[in-house]
Amino acid sequence: MRFSFFPRAALVALAAVALTLAACEGKDAHVAGPVGASAFTNYIAMGTSISMGVQSGGLTASFQAQAWPALLAHQAGASFAIPFFNAPGCTPPLVAPLLLARFLSGASLADGDSSCAGTVGTVVPPLNNVALSGATAWTALNLTPKLTTTVGAKYATSDKARYAAVLAATQSQVTAMLVRAPSLVSVELGANEVLGAATSGALIPATAYGQTAPYTYVPASVFGAVFTAIADSVKKSGAKALILTVPKVTTLVSLRAGSELWNDRLALASFGVAVDPNCSGSANLVFTAALVPSLVARALATGAPQALSCADVPLTADYVLTPTDVTTLNGVVDQMNATVTSLAQQNKWALVDVNAVLASVTAAQAPYRVATQLSCVSPYGQFVSLDGVHPNVNGQQLLANAAALALNAAYGFTVPTVPVPVQTAAQLCP
C-alpha cells in the first residue's frame, strides 16, 4: 500500500520547493523535486521501532505514516510504500490520558494487549520500510519471518505478524534491503541493545546475541562486529546511505530522579502511591513511564496504597538506575557510536547524531508532576509519545529534518526541512 499522508506543514514546505528549483537545476532540467530526489527512487529504511513508527507503545497506520523515514521521503517528494496495519493496531497503543490505563483496543493496562489487527489490504513484502519493533543489529542481519515461527521460538503473536507483513518468509531486514537493490538506505539500529536495561533497571550483560542465559544489554564489542557486517552489506548494495547513531539512556525523558518523586509525594499520595523516604535527595533514576501508571492502576483496583521505592536492587527489574548504572550504559552507547560514526566516515555516508537532536527534547523537561503524567495529552512534552520512550510525530519530524540536513551535507542534496512550531502548555495539557 502506498503512503499518502502529508502533515500540513510538509505540504507547505514541499510546495515552496518548486519555486526554488530553478536555482538548483539547469534551465532545461526536468523539474521533479529537490536536488537528490532521484536517490529516493528506491529508498529502503532499516531499523527499530523508531523507524517503524511505534508511538505510545503501539503501532497504527497513522503512526507508521508519521515515522521519520516516511516524512523524509515525502520531504524529498518521493513515494514510500509501507505495510499499513489495521486499527486498533499491531499492537494497540495507549490512549490519553494515562489515568484511564487503557489501550486503543479498550483493553486495560493491567491486562495488557499484544494483539495484531493485521494489514490493510494485501501486502507483498518487502516494501520501502523494513524496520521492525524490537530489532537489534543481530535480528536485522539474521532474523526472518520463518525463524520466528520455528519450534521453540519465543516470539509474541504480534512479533510474528509484524515480521510476516514486513519481510518475505526467508528475508531479514538486510537481505530484504539487498533484494530491493536500493538507491538509498537508512540504518537506525542499536537502541534495543541497551533499552531493556535502561527501562527495567537490571543490568545483565550478554556475551553473545541470542544466548540462552538472560541478559538486558549487549556490550559494544558484541554489537560492533554485527553492525560492521551490516555496513558491509550496505556498501555492497552500492546505495547512498544515511546512518543514525544510538540514543543515550539520559535521553529518556521518563527517567526521573528519585528526589523529584519525593518532591511530588503529596500529589502521588492522592493517586494512591506512597513514596518511600529513600527517594528524598536520591540521584537514582526511576523509569516513571512504566512504574507510576501501573502503581496508580493497582491502587485504584485494590483500594490500597502502593509503595514506590527509589532504592536499587541489583540484577532486579525494579525500574531504578543508579548513577553508576547510567554511566555504564552511556559508556556502552558511546562505544557503539564510535563504531557507527567510524563506519559512516570511512564510507562517506550521511550521519545523524541522534543525541544532538534529542538534546533539545531533554532540555525542555519541566519538573516531574504526577498530575501532568496522568492527566495531560502530552505528559512527556511536545516530542515524546505516551510510552515515555518513542517520539511522537513532532519528535519524528525532528529526526526527519536532521536526516535531510545530513543528506544535504554529505551528498549535496537540497531536501527541505519542515518547521516544528513550539506548542503551548495549553496544547500539551488542554
C-alpha positions as CSV (number, residue, x, y, z in Angstrom):
1,M,0.0,0.0,0.0
2,R,1.3,3.4,-0.9
3,F,1.9,6.1,1.7
4,S,-0.4,9.1,1.2
5,F,-0.3,11.1,4.4
6,F,1.2,14.6,4.4
7,P,1.5,16.8,7.5
8,R,0.0,20.2,6.6
9,A,3.4,21.9,7.3
10,A,5.1,19.4,5.0
11,L,2.7,20.3,2.1
12,V,3.6,24.0,2.5
13,A,7.3,23.2,2.6
14,L,7.1,20.9,-0.5
15,A,5.0,23.4,-2.4
16,A,7.7,26.0,-1.8
17,V,10.4,23.7,-3.2
18,A,9.1,24.2,-6.8
19,L,9.7,27.9,-6.5
20,T,13.4,27.5,-5.8
21,L,14.2,24.6,-8.2
22,A,15.4,26.9,-10.9
23,A,18.3,28.0,-8.8
24,C,19.2,24.3,-8.2
25,E,18.8,22.8,-11.6
26,G,19.7,23.9,-15.1
27,K,17.1,25.8,-17.1
28,D,16.4,22.8,-19.3
29,A,16.3,20.3,-16.4
30,H,13.1,18.3,-15.7
31,V,11.6,19.7,-12.5
32,A,10.8,16.6,-10.4
33,G,11.7,17.6,-6.8
34,P,14.7,18.9,-4.8
35,V,18.2,18.0,-5.7
36,G,18.7,14.4,-4.6
37,A,15.1,13.4,-5.2
38,S,16.3,10.7,-7.6
39,A,18.2,9.0,-4.7
40,F,14.8,8.3,-3.1
41,T,13.6,6.3,-6.2
42,N,14.1,3.1,-4.2
43,Y,14.7,4.2,-0.6
44,I,14.9,1.4,2.0
45,A,14.7,2.1,5.7
46,M,16.2,-0.5,8.1
47,G,15.8,0.0,11.9
48,T,14.0,-0.4,15.1
49,S,10.6,0.6,16.4
50,I,11.7,4.3,16.0
51,S,12.0,3.9,12.2
52,M,8.9,1.7,12.1
53,G,6.8,4.4,13.7
54,V,5.9,3.0,17.1
55,Q,4.2,5.6,19.4
56,S,2.6,5.2,22.8
57,G,3.7,1.5,22.9
58,G,1.8,0.5,19.8
59,L,1.7,0.8,16.0
60,T,-1.2,2.1,13.9
61,A,-1.3,3.2,10.2
62,S,-1.3,6.8,11.2
63,F,1.8,6.3,13.4
64,Q,3.5,4.4,10.5
65,A,2.8,7.4,8.3
66,Q,4.5,9.7,10.8
67,A,7.7,7.6,11.1
68,W,10.7,9.8,10.2
69,P,11.7,7.7,7.1
70,A,8.3,8.3,5.6
71,L,8.4,12.0,6.5
72,L,11.8,12.3,5.0
73,A,10.8,10.6,1.7
74,H,7.9,12.9,1.3
75,Q,10.0,16.0,2.0
76,A,12.0,14.8,-1.0
77,G,8.8,14.4,-3.0
78,A,9.2,10.6,-3.2
79,S,6.7,7.8,-2.8
80,F,7.3,5.4,0.2
81,A,5.4,2.1,0.5
82,I,4.5,0.9,3.9
83,P,2.7,-2.3,5.1
84,F,0.0,-0.4,7.0
85,F,-1.7,-2.1,9.9
86,N,-5.5,-2.1,10.6
87,A,-7.0,-0.3,13.7
88,P,-6.6,-0.7,16.6
89,G,-3.0,-1.6,15.6
90,C,-0.3,-4.1,15.9
91,T,-0.1,-3.8,19.0
92,P,-2.7,-1.2,20.1
93,P,-1.2,1.9,21.6
94,L,-2.0,3.6,24.9
95,V,-4.6,6.3,24.8
96,A,-4.6,9.6,26.7
97,P,-4.9,10.4,29.5
98,L,-2.8,7.8,31.1
99,L,-5.1,7.8,34.2
100,L,-7.5,5.8,32.0
101,A,-4.9,3.0,31.9
102,R,-6.3,1.9,28.6
103,F,-5.2,0.8,25.1
104,L,-6.8,1.9,21.9
105,S,-8.5,-1.5,21.8
106,G,-10.2,-0.9,25.1
107,A,-8.1,-3.4,27.0
108,S,-6.8,-2.3,30.4
109,L,-3.2,-1.6,31.2
110,A,-3.3,-4.2,33.9
111,D,-4.4,-6.9,31.4
112,G,-2.1,-5.8,28.6
113,D,-2.8,-6.2,24.8
114,S,-0.4,-7.8,22.4
115,S,-3.0,-8.3,19.6
116,C,-2.4,-7.5,16.0
117,A,-5.3,-6.5,13.7
118,G,-3.4,-7.4,10.5
119,T,-2.6,-5.2,7.5
120,V,-4.8,-3.0,5.4
121,G,-5.3,-4.9,2.1
122,T,-2.9,-7.4,0.7
123,V,0.8,-6.8,1.3
124,V,3.6,-8.4,-0.7
125,P,6.8,-7.6,1.3
126,P,9.3,-6.2,1.3
127,L,8.2,-2.6,0.7
128,N,10.3,0.6,1.4
129,N,10.2,0.4,5.3
130,V,11.6,-2.8,6.6
131,A,12.3,-1.6,10.1
132,L,10.9,-3.7,12.9
133,S,9.9,-3.1,16.5
134,G,12.3,-4.7,18.9
135,A,15.0,-5.2,16.3
136,T,18.7,-5.4,17.3
137,A,21.6,-5.4,14.9
138,W,21.7,-9.2,15.1
139,T,18.0,-9.6,14.2
140,A,18.3,-7.1,11.4
141,L,21.0,-9.2,10.0
142,N,19.6,-12.6,10.6
143,L,16.0,-12.9,11.8
144,T,13.4,-13.9,9.2
145,P,9.6,-14.4,9.5
146,K,10.2,-18.2,9.1
147,L,12.6,-18.3,12.0
148,T,10.0,-16.5,14.3
149,T,7.7,-19.5,13.8
150,T,10.1,-22.4,14.3
151,V,9.6,-24.9,17.1
152,G,10.8,-23.4,20.3
153,A,11.0,-19.8,19.0
154,K,9.8,-17.5,21.8
155,Y,8.1,-14.6,19.8
156,A,4.8,-13.0,20.6
157,T,1.9,-13.3,18.1
158,S,2.3,-9.6,17.3
159,D,6.0,-10.0,16.6
160,K,5.3,-12.9,14.2
161,A,2.6,-10.8,12.5
162,R,4.8,-7.8,12.0
163,Y,7.7,-9.8,10.6
164,A,5.4,-11.6,8.1
165,A,3.9,-8.2,7.0
166,V,7.3,-6.5,6.6
167,L,9.6,-9.2,5.2
168,A,9.3,-12.2,2.8
169,A,9.5,-15.6,4.6
170,T,13.2,-16.1,4.4
171,Q,14.4,-12.5,4.4
172,S,16.0,-10.5,7.2
173,Q,16.0,-6.7,7.1
174,V,19.4,-6.8,5.5
175,T,18.6,-9.4,2.8
176,A,15.3,-7.6,2.0
177,M,17.4,-4.4,1.5
178,L,19.8,-6.2,-0.8
179,V,16.9,-7.9,-2.8
180,R,15.4,-4.4,-3.4
181,A,18.6,-3.1,-5.0
182,P,18.2,0.2,-3.2
183,S,19.2,3.7,-4.3
184,L,19.3,4.9,-0.7
185,V,19.5,3.1,2.6
186,S,19.0,4.3,6.1
187,V,20.2,2.4,9.1
188,E,18.9,3.1,12.7
189,L,20.0,0.3,15.0
190,G,21.5,-0.2,18.5
191,A,18.8,1.3,20.7
192,N,17.4,-2.1,21.7
193,E,20.8,-3.3,22.7
194,V,20.5,-1.1,25.9
195,L,16.8,-0.3,26.2
196,G,16.0,-3.4,28.2
197,A,18.5,-2.4,30.9
198,A,17.5,1.3,30.8
199,T,13.8,0.6,31.3
200,S,14.0,-2.3,33.7
201,G,16.8,-1.1,35.9
202,A,18.5,-4.6,35.8
203,L,22.0,-4.5,34.2
204,I,22.9,-8.0,32.9
205,P,25.4,-8.0,30.1
206,A,25.3,-10.5,27.2
207,T,28.3,-12.4,26.0
208,A,26.7,-13.1,22.6
209,Y,23.4,-12.3,20.8
210,G,20.8,-15.0,21.3
211,Q,22.5,-16.6,24.3
212,T,20.2,-18.9,26.4
213,A,21.1,-17.1,29.7
214,P,19.1,-14.0,30.4
215,Y,20.6,-10.6,29.6
216,T,19.4,-7.0,29.4
217,Y,22.0,-5.3,27.4
218,V,24.6,-6.0,24.7
219,P,28.2,-4.8,25.1
220,A,29.6,-2.6,22.4
221,S,32.2,-5.2,21.3
222,V,29.4,-7.7,20.6
223,F,27.3,-5.1,18.8
224,G,30.3,-3.8,16.8
225,A,31.1,-7.0,14.9
226,V,27.4,-7.4,13.8
227,F,26.9,-3.7,12.9
228,T,30.1,-3.9,10.8
229,A,28.7,-6.8,8.9
230,I,25.5,-4.8,8.2
231,A,27.6,-1.9,7.0
232,D,29.4,-4.2,4.6
233,S,26.1,-5.3,3.2
234,V,25.0,-1.7,2.7
235,K,28.3,-0.9,1.0
236,K,27.8,-4.0,-1.2
237,S,24.4,-2.6,-2.3
238,G,26.1,0.4,-3.9
239,A,23.4,2.7,-2.5
240,K,23.9,6.0,-0.9
241,A,23.5,5.7,2.9
242,L,22.2,7.5,5.9
243,I,23.3,6.2,9.3
244,L,21.8,7.2,12.7
245,T,23.7,7.0,16.0
246,V,22.4,5.3,19.1
247,P,20.5,7.4,21.7
248,K,21.9,7.5,25.2
249,V,20.0,6.4,28.3
250,T,19.8,10.0,29.5
251,T,17.7,11.0,26.5
252,L,14.7,9.1,28.0
253,V,12.6,11.9,29.4
254,S,10.5,9.5,31.5
255,L,13.6,8.6,33.6
256,R,13.3,10.9,36.6
257,A,15.4,11.4,39.7
258,G,14.1,9.9,42.9
259,S,14.3,13.4,44.5
260,E,11.8,14.7,42.0
261,L,9.3,12.0,43.0
262,W,9.9,12.8,46.7
263,N,9.1,16.5,46.0
264,D,5.8,15.4,44.4
265,R,5.0,12.9,47.1
266,L,1.8,14.6,48.3
267,A,0.3,14.5,44.8
268,L,1.4,10.9,44.3
269,A,-0.3,10.0,47.6
270,S,-3.5,11.5,46.3
271,F,-3.3,8.9,43.5
272,G,-2.6,6.1,45.9
273,V,1.2,5.9,45.6
274,A,3.2,6.1,48.8
275,V,6.7,7.4,48.1
276,D,9.4,5.9,50.3
277,P,11.6,8.3,52.2
278,N,14.6,6.7,50.4
279,C,13.6,8.9,47.5
280,S,14.4,12.0,49.4
281,G,17.6,13.5,47.9
282,S,18.0,10.4,45.7
283,A,20.0,10.7,42.5
284,N,18.8,7.3,41.3
285,L,16.7,7.5,38.1
286,V,13.2,5.9,38.1
287,F,11.5,4.8,34.9
288,T,8.3,6.5,35.7
289,A,6.6,5.7,32.4
290,A,6.2,2.0,33.4
291,L,6.2,2.3,37.2
292,V,3.8,5.1,38.1
293,P,0.8,4.3,35.9
294,S,0.9,0.7,36.9
295,L,1.1,1.6,40.6
296,V,-1.8,4.0,40.3
297,A,-3.9,1.4,38.4
298,R,-3.2,-1.1,41.1
299,A,-4.1,1.3,43.8
300,L,-7.4,2.1,42.1
301,A,-8.2,-1.6,41.6
302,T,-7.3,-2.7,45.2
303,G,-8.1,0.4,47.2
304,A,-4.8,0.1,48.9
305,P,-1.8,2.4,48.7
306,Q,1.1,1.2,46.6
307,A,4.7,1.7,47.7
308,L,7.2,3.4,45.4
309,S,10.8,2.9,46.3
310,C,13.8,4.6,44.8
311,A,16.3,2.0,46.2
312,D,18.1,-0.1,43.6
313,V,18.1,-3.8,43.9
314,P,20.9,-5.1,41.7
315,L,20.0,-7.5,38.9
316,T,16.3,-7.0,39.6
317,A,13.7,-5.3,37.3
318,D,12.9,-2.6,39.8
319,Y,12.8,0.3,37.3
320,V,15.6,2.0,39.1
321,L,19.0,3.0,37.7
322,T,21.9,4.2,39.9
323,P,24.3,6.9,38.7
324,T,26.8,4.1,38.2
325,D,24.3,2.2,36.0
326,V,23.7,5.3,33.9
327,T,27.4,5.8,33.4
328,T,27.8,2.1,32.4
329,L,25.0,2.2,29.8
330,N,26.0,5.5,28.4
331,G,29.6,4.3,28.2
332,V,28.3,1.3,26.1
333,V,26.4,3.7,23.8
334,D,29.5,5.9,23.4
335,Q,31.5,2.9,22.3
336,M,28.7,1.7,19.9
337,N,28.5,5.2,18.4
338,A,32.3,5.3,17.9
339,T,31.8,2.2,15.7
340,V,28.8,3.7,13.9
341,T,30.5,7.0,13.3
342,S,33.7,5.5,12.1
343,L,31.9,3.3,9.6
344,A,29.9,6.2,8.3
345,Q,33.0,8.4,7.9
346,Q,35.0,5.6,6.2
347,N,32.3,5.1,3.6
348,K,31.5,8.9,3.3
349,W,27.9,8.2,4.3
350,A,25.5,10.8,5.8
351,L,25.4,10.6,9.6
352,V,22.8,11.8,12.1
353,D,23.9,12.5,15.6
354,V,20.6,11.4,17.3
355,N,21.8,12.6,20.7
356,A,22.3,16.1,19.4
357,V,18.8,16.0,18.0
358,L,17.4,14.8,21.3
359,A,19.3,17.4,23.4
360,S,16.5,20.0,22.8
361,V,13.9,17.4,23.9
362,T,15.6,16.7,27.2
363,A,16.5,20.4,27.8
364,A,12.8,21.2,27.7
365,Q,11.8,19.0,30.6
366,A,9.7,20.5,33.4
367,P,9.9,19.3,37.0
368,Y,8.1,16.0,37.5
369,R,4.4,16.2,38.3
370,V,2.3,13.1,38.6
371,A,-0.8,15.2,37.7
372,T,0.9,16.1,34.4
373,Q,1.9,12.5,33.7
374,L,-1.6,11.1,34.3
375,S,-3.9,13.8,33.0
376,C,-2.2,15.6,30.1
377,V,-2.5,14.5,26.4
378,S,1.3,15.0,26.1
379,P,2.6,14.1,29.5
380,Y,6.2,13.8,28.4
381,G,6.3,17.0,26.5
382,Q,6.0,18.0,22.9
383,F,8.2,15.4,21.3
384,V,7.6,12.1,23.2
385,S,4.6,9.8,23.0
386,L,2.6,8.3,25.8
387,D,5.0,5.4,26.4
388,G,7.7,7.8,27.6
389,V,10.2,6.3,25.1
390,H,9.2,6.7,21.5
391,P,9.0,10.0,19.7
392,N,5.6,11.3,18.6
393,V,5.0,13.0,15.3
394,N,6.9,16.1,16.4
395,G,9.8,14.1,17.6
396,Q,9.8,12.1,14.4
397,Q,9.8,15.4,12.4
398,L,12.9,16.5,14.3
399,L,14.6,13.2,13.2
400,A,13.4,13.6,9.6
401,N,14.8,17.2,9.5
402,A,18.1,16.1,10.9
403,A,18.2,13.3,8.3
404,A,17.5,15.8,5.5
405,L,20.3,18.1,6.7
406,A,22.7,15.2,6.9
407,L,21.9,14.0,3.4
408,N,22.2,17.5,2.1
409,A,25.7,17.9,3.7
410,A,27.0,14.6,2.6
411,Y,25.6,14.4,-0.9
412,G,24.8,18.0,-1.9
413,F,21.0,17.4,-1.8
414,T,18.5,20.1,-1.2
415,V,15.9,18.2,0.7
416,P,13.8,20.7,2.6
417,T,13.1,20.6,6.3
418,V,9.7,21.2,7.9
419,P,9.3,23.6,10.8
420,V,8.1,22.2,14.1
421,P,6.2,25.1,15.9
422,V,6.6,25.2,19.7
423,Q,3.4,24.0,21.4
424,T,1.9,25.9,24.3
425,A,1.2,24.5,27.8
426,A,-2.5,24.6,26.9
427,Q,-1.9,22.4,23.8
428,L,0.2,19.9,25.8
429,C,-2.3,19.7,28.6
430,P,-5.7,21.1,27.5
